[in-house]
Amino acid sequence: MSRRREHVPARPTWRCRACGIAWPCSAAKLRLLGEYRHDRAALTVYLATLQVEAAEQLATLDPGMSPARLADRFLSWVRPRG
C-alpha cells in the first residue's frame, strides 16, 4: 500500500512536498480552508506567521522575491469573497 504524501511546505524552498509547486498549493489551500472553516482569523494568523518564516528563508535563496508577491501567495486567497 502506498502512502500519500501530504501537501506541506518543504523548507527552505517553500515548495509543496507532494506536488512540487509553490506552497500553499491548491490542495493545501483546500485542506487549510476545511481545517479552519470556523475560524478564518486563526487561519490568517497562521499563514502570516508562515509567510514571515518563508520570507526569511527565501531571502537567501531568491533575493528577488518581493514581499508583496509573498503576501499574495500566502494570504490573498484566505480573504472571504464578498
C-alpha distances in whole Angstrom, upper triangle without the diagonal:
4,7,10,13,16,19,21,24,24,27,30,29,28,26,22,19,17,19,22,25,28,27,27,25,25,22,23,26,25,23,26,28,26,26,30,31,34,35,35,38,35,33,36,36,33,33,36,35,32,35,37,35,33,37,38,35,35,39,39,36,38,41,42,39,42,41,42,39,37,38,38,34,33,36,37,34,34,38,39,40,43
4,6,9,13,16,18,20,20,24,26,25,24,22,19,16,13,16,19,21,24,23,23,22,22,19,20,23,22,20,23,26,24,24,28,29,32,33,33,35,33,30,33,34,30,30,33,32,29,31,34,31,30,34,34,31,32,36,35,32,34,38,38,36,38,38,39,35,33,35,34,31,30,33,34,31,32,35,36,37,41
4,6,9,13,15,17,18,21,24,23,22,19,16,13,11,14,17,20,22,20,21,19,20,16,17,21,20,17,20,23,21,21,25,26,29,30,30,32,29,27,30,30,27,26,30,29,26,28,31,28,27,31,31,29,29,33,33,30,32,35,36,33,36,35,36,33,31,32,31,28,27,30,31,29,29,32,33,35,38
4,6,9,12,15,16,19,22,21,19,17,13,11,8,11,14,16,19,17,17,16,16,13,13,17,16,14,17,20,18,18,22,23,26,27,27,29,27,24,27,28,24,23,27,26,23,25,28,26,25,28,29,27,27,31,31,28,29,33,33,30,33,32,33,30,27,29,28,24,24,26,28,25,25,29,30,31,35
4,7,9,11,12,15,18,17,15,13,10,7,5,9,11,14,16,14,14,13,14,11,12,15,15,13,16,19,18,18,21,23,26,26,25,27,25,22,24,25,22,21,24,23,20,22,25,22,21,25,26,23,23,27,27,25,26,29,30,27,29,29,29,27,24,26,25,22,21,24,25,23,23,27,28,30,34
4,6,9,11,14,17,16,14,12,8,7,6,9,11,13,14,12,12,11,12,9,8,12,12,10,12,15,15,14,17,19,22,22,22,24,21,18,21,21,18,17,21,20,17,19,22,20,19,22,23,21,21,25,26,24,25,28,28,25,27,26,27,24,22,23,23,19,18,20,22,20,20,24,25,27,30
4,7,9,13,15,14,11,9,6,6,5,7,9,10,11,8,8,7,9,7,5,9,10,9,10,13,14,14,16,18,21,21,20,22,20,16,18,19,16,15,18,18,15,16,19,18,16,19,21,19,19,23,24,21,22,25,25,22,24,23,23,21,18,19,19,15,14,17,19,17,17,21,22,24,28
4,7,9,12,12,9,8,5,6,7,9,10,11,10,7,8,9,11,9,7,10,12,10,11,14,15,14,16,18,21,20,19,20,18,15,17,17,14,13,16,15,12,14,16,14,13,17,18,16,16,20,21,19,20,23,23,20,22,21,22,19,17,18,18,15,13,16,18,17,17,21,23,25,28
4,6,8,8,5,5,5,6,9,10,9,10,8,6,7,9,12,12,9,12,15,13,13,16,18,17,18,21,23,22,20,21,19,16,17,17,14,12,14,13,10,11,14,11,10,13,14,12,13,16,17,15,16,19,20,17,19,18,19,17,14,16,17,13,12,15,18,17,17,21,23,25,29
4,6,6,5,6,6,6,9,11,9,10,10,8,11,12,15,15,13,15,18,17,16,20,21,20,21,24,27,25,24,24,22,19,20,20,17,15,17,16,12,13,15,12,10,14,14,11,12,15,15,13,15,18,20,17,20,19,21,19,16,18,19,16,15,18,21,20,21,24,27,29,33
3,5,5,8,9,9,13,14,12,13,11,10,12,14,18,18,15,17,20,19,18,22,23,22,23,26,28,26,24,24,22,20,20,19,16,15,16,14,11,12,13,9,8,11,11,8,9,13,12,11,13,16,18,16,18,18,20,18,15,17,19,16,15,18,21,21,22,25,28,30,33
4,6,8,11,11,15,16,13,13,12,11,14,16,19,20,17,19,22,21,20,24,26,24,25,28,30,28,26,26,24,21,21,20,18,16,16,15,12,12,12,9,7,10,9,5,7,10,9,8,11,13,15,13,16,16,19,17,14,17,19,16,15,19,22,22,23,26,29,31,34
4,5,9,10,13,13,10,10,8,9,12,13,17,18,16,18,21,21,20,23,25,24,25,27,30,28,26,26,24,21,21,21,18,16,17,16,13,12,14,11,8,10,11,8,7,10,10,7,9,12,14,12,15,15,18,15,13,16,17,14,14,18,20,20,22,25,28,29,33
4,7,9,12,12,9,9,6,6,8,10,14,15,12,14,17,17,16,19,21,20,21,24,26,24,22,22,21,18,18,18,15,13,14,14,10,10,12,10,7,10,11,9,8,12,13,10,11,14,15,12,14,14,16,14,11,14,14,11,11,15,17,17,18,21,24,26,29
4,6,9,8,5,5,4,5,8,8,12,13,11,13,16,16,16,19,21,21,22,24,27,25,23,24,23,19,19,20,17,15,17,17,13,13,15,13,10,13,15,12,11,15,15,12,13,16,17,14,16,17,18,15,13,16,15,12,12,16,18,17,19,22,25,26,30
4,5,6,5,5,6,5,7,7,10,10,8,11,14,13,14,17,18,18,20,22,25,24,22,23,22,18,19,20,17,15,17,17,14,14,17,15,13,16,18,15,14,18,19,16,17,20,20,17,20,20,20,17,15,17,17,13,13,16,18,17,18,22,24,25,29
4,6,6,8,10,9,10,10,13,11,11,14,16,15,16,19,20,19,21,24,27,26,24,26,24,20,22,22,19,17,20,19,16,17,19,17,15,18,19,16,16,20,20,17,19,22,23,20,23,23,24,21,18,21,21,17,16,20,22,20,21,25,27,28,32
4,6,9,11,10,11,9,11,10,10,13,14,13,15,18,19,19,21,23,26,26,25,27,25,21,23,24,21,19,22,22,18,19,22,20,18,21,23,20,19,23,23,21,21,25,25,23,25,25,25,22,20,22,22,18,18,21,22,20,21,25,27,28,31
4,6,9,9,11,8,10,9,10,13,14,14,16,19,19,20,22,24,27,27,25,27,26,22,23,25,22,19,22,23,19,20,23,21,18,21,23,20,19,23,23,20,20,24,23,21,23,24,24,20,19,21,20,16,17,20,21,19,21,24,26,27,30
4,7,8,10,9,11,12,12,14,16,17,18,20,22,22,24,25,29,28,26,27,26,22,23,24,21,19,21,21,18,18,21,19,16,18,20,17,16,19,20,16,17,20,20,18,20,21,22,18,17,20,19,15,16,19,21,19,21,25,27,27,31
4,6,8,6,9,11,11,13,15,16,16,18,20,21,22,24,27,26,24,25,24,21,21,23,20,17,19,20,16,16,19,18,14,17,19,17,15,18,19,16,15,19,18,16,18,19,19,15,14,17,15,12,13,17,17,16,18,22,24,24,28
4,6,6,10,11,10,12,15,16,15,17,20,20,21,23,26,24,22,23,22,18,18,20,17,14,16,17,13,12,15,15,11,13,16,14,12,15,17,14,13,16,15,12,14,15,15,12,10,13,12,8,10,13,15,14,16,19,22,23,26
3,5,8,10,8,9,12,12,12,14,17,17,17,19,22,21,19,20,18,15,15,16,14,11,13,14,10,10,14,13,10,13,15,13,12,16,17,15,15,18,17,14,16,15,16,13,10,12,12,8,8,12,13,12,14,17,20,21,25
4,7,8,5,6,10,10,9,11,14,14,15,17,20,18,16,17,16,13,13,15,12,9,12,13,10,10,14,13,11,14,17,15,14,18,20,18,17,20,19,16,17,16,16,13,11,12,11,7,7,10,11,10,11,15,17,19,22
4,6,5,6,9,10,11,12,14,15,16,18,21,20,18,20,19,15,16,18,16,13,16,17,14,14,18,17,14,17,20,18,17,20,22,19,19,22,21,18,19,18,18,15,13,14,13,9,10,12,13,11,13,16,18,19,23
4,5,5,6,9,10,11,12,14,15,16,20,19,17,20,19,15,16,19,17,14,18,19,17,17,20,20,18,20,23,22,20,24,26,23,22,25,24,20,21,21,20,17,16,16,14,11,12,13,13,10,12,15,16,17,20
4,5,5,6,9,10,11,12,14,15,19,19,17,20,19,15,17,20,17,15,19,20,17,18,21,21,19,22,24,23,22,25,27,24,24,27,26,23,24,23,22,20,18,19,17,14,14,15,16,13,14,17,18,19,23
4,5,5,6,8,10,10,12,14,17,17,15,17,16,12,14,16,13,12,15,16,13,15,18,17,16,19,21,20,19,23,25,23,22,25,25,21,22,21,21,18,16,16,15,12,11,13,14,12,12,16,17,19,22
4,5,5,6,9,10,10,11,15,14,12,15,14,10,12,15,13,11,14,16,14,14,18,18,16,19,22,21,20,23,26,24,23,25,25,21,21,20,19,17,15,14,13,11,9,10,11,8,9,12,13,15,18
4,5,5,6,9,10,10,14,14,13,16,15,12,14,17,15,14,17,19,17,18,21,21,20,23,25,25,24,27,29,27,27,29,28,25,25,23,22,20,19,18,16,14,13,14,14,10,10,14,14,15,19
4,6,5,6,9,10,13,14,13,16,14,11,14,16,14,13,17,18,16,18,21,20,19,23,25,24,24,27,29,27,27,30,29,26,26,24,24,22,20,19,18,16,14,15,16,13,12,16,16,18,21
4,5,5,6,8,11,11,10,12,11,8,10,12,10,10,13,14,13,15,18,18,17,20,22,22,22,25,27,26,26,28,28,24,24,22,21,20,18,17,16,14,12,12,14,11,9,13,14,16,20
4,6,5,5,9,9,8,11,11,8,10,13,12,11,15,16,16,17,20,20,20,22,25,25,25,28,30,29,28,30,29,25,25,23,22,21,19,17,16,15,13,12,13,10,8,11,11,13,16
4,6,5,9,10,10,13,13,10,13,16,14,14,18,19,18,20,23,23,23,25,28,27,27,30,33,31,31,33,33,29,29,27,26,24,22,21,20,18,16,16,17,13,12,14,14,16,19
4,6,8,9,10,12,10,9,12,14,12,13,16,17,16,19,21,21,21,24,26,26,26,29,31,30,30,33,32,29,28,26,26,25,22,21,21,19,16,16,18,15,13,15,15,18,21
4,5,5,6,9,7,6,9,11,10,11,14,15,15,17,20,20,21,23,25,26,26,29,31,30,30,32,32,28,27,25,24,23,21,19,19,18,15,14,16,13,10,13,13,16,18
4,6,6,10,10,9,12,14,13,14,17,19,19,20,23,24,24,26,28,29,29,32,34,33,33,34,34,30,29,27,25,25,23,21,20,19,17,15,16,13,11,12,11,14,16
4,6,9,9,10,12,14,14,16,18,19,20,22,24,25,26,28,30,30,31,33,36,35,35,36,36,32,31,28,27,27,25,22,22,22,19,17,18,16,13,13,12,15,17
4,5,5,7,9,10,11,13,15,16,17,19,21,22,23,25,27,28,28,30,33,33,32,34,33,29,28,25,24,24,22,20,20,20,17,15,16,15,11,12,12,15,17
4,5,5,6,9,10,11,12,14,15,16,19,20,21,22,25,26,26,28,31,30,30,31,30,26,25,22,21,21,19,16,16,16,14,11,12,11,7,8,8,12,14
4,5,5,6,9,10,11,12,14,15,17,19,20,21,23,25,25,27,30,30,29,30,29,26,24,21,20,21,19,16,16,17,14,11,13,13,9,9,10,14,16
4,5,5,6,9,10,11,12,14,16,17,18,20,22,23,24,26,29,29,28,29,29,26,24,21,21,21,19,16,17,17,14,12,15,14,11,12,13,17,19
4,5,5,6,8,10,11,12,14,15,16,18,20,21,22,24,27,26,26,27,27,23,22,19,19,19,16,14,15,14,10,9,12,11,8,10,12,15,18
4,5,5,6,9,10,10,12,14,15,16,19,20,20,22,25,25,24,25,25,21,19,16,16,16,14,11,12,12,9,7,10,10,7,8,11,14,17
4,6,5,6,9,10,11,13,14,15,17,19,20,21,24,25,24,25,25,21,20,17,17,18,15,12,14,14,11,9,13,13,11,12,15,18,20
4,6,5,6,9,10,11,12,14,16,17,18,20,23,23,23,24,24,21,20,17,18,18,14,13,15,14,10,10,13,14,11,13,16,19,22
4,5,5,6,9,10,10,12,14,15,16,18,20,20,20,21,21,17,17,14,14,14,11,9,11,10,6,7,10,11,9,12,15,18,21
4,5,5,6,9,10,10,13,14,15,16,19,20,19,20,20,16,15,12,12,13,10,8,11,11,7,7,11,12,11,12,16,19,21
4,5,5,7,9,10,11,13,14,16,18,19,19,20,21,17,17,14,15,16,12,11,14,13,10,11,14,16,14,16,19,22,25
4,5,5,6,8,10,11,12,14,16,16,17,18,19,15,15,13,15,14,10,10,13,11,8,10,14,15,14,16,20,22,25
4,5,5,6,9,10,10,12,15,15,14,15,16,12,12,9,11,11,7,7,10,9,6,8,12,13,13,15,19,21,24
4,5,5,6,9,10,11,14,15,15,15,16,13,12,9,12,13,9,9,13,12,10,12,15,17,16,18,22,24,27
4,5,5,6,9,10,12,13,14,15,16,13,14,12,15,15,11,12,15,13,11,14,17,19,18,20,24,26,29
4,5,5,6,8,10,10,11,12,13,10,12,10,13,12,8,10,13,11,10,13,16,17,17,20,23,25,28
4,6,5,6,9,10,9,10,11,8,9,7,11,10,7,10,12,11,11,13,16,18,18,20,24,26,29
4,6,5,8,10,10,10,13,11,12,10,14,14,11,13,16,15,14,17,19,21,22,24,27,29,32
4,5,6,7,9,10,13,11,13,12,16,15,12,15,17,15,15,18,20,22,22,25,28,30,33
4,5,5,5,7,9,7,10,10,14,12,10,13,15,13,14,17,19,21,22,24,28,29,32
4,6,5,5,8,7,9,10,13,13,11,14,16,15,16,18,21,23,24,26,29,31,34
4,6,6,10,10,13,14,17,16,14,18,20,18,19,22,24,26,27,29,33,34,37
4,6,9,9,13,14,17,15,14,17,19,17,18,21,23,24,26,28,32,33,36
4,5,6,9,12,14,12,12,15,17,15,16,20,21,23,24,27,30,31,34
4,6,8,11,13,13,12,16,17,16,18,20,22,24,26,27,31,32,35
4,6,9,11,10,11,14,15,15,17,19,20,22,24,26,29,30,32
4,7,9,7,7,11,12,11,13,16,17,19,21,22,26,27,29
4,5,5,6,9,10,11,12,14,15,17,19,20,24,25,27
4,5,5,6,9,10,11,12,13,16,17,18,22,23,25
4,5,5,6,9,10,10,10,14,15,16,19,20,22
4,5,5,6,9,10,10,12,15,16,19,20,22
4,5,5,6,8,10,12,13,15,19,20,23
4,5,5,6,7,10,11,12,16,17,20
4,6,6,5,8,10,11,14,15,17
4,6,7,8,10,12,15,16,19
4,6,7,8,11,14,16,19
4,6,5,7,11,13,16
4,6,6,9,10,13
4,6,8,9,12
4,6,9,12
4,6,9
4,6
4
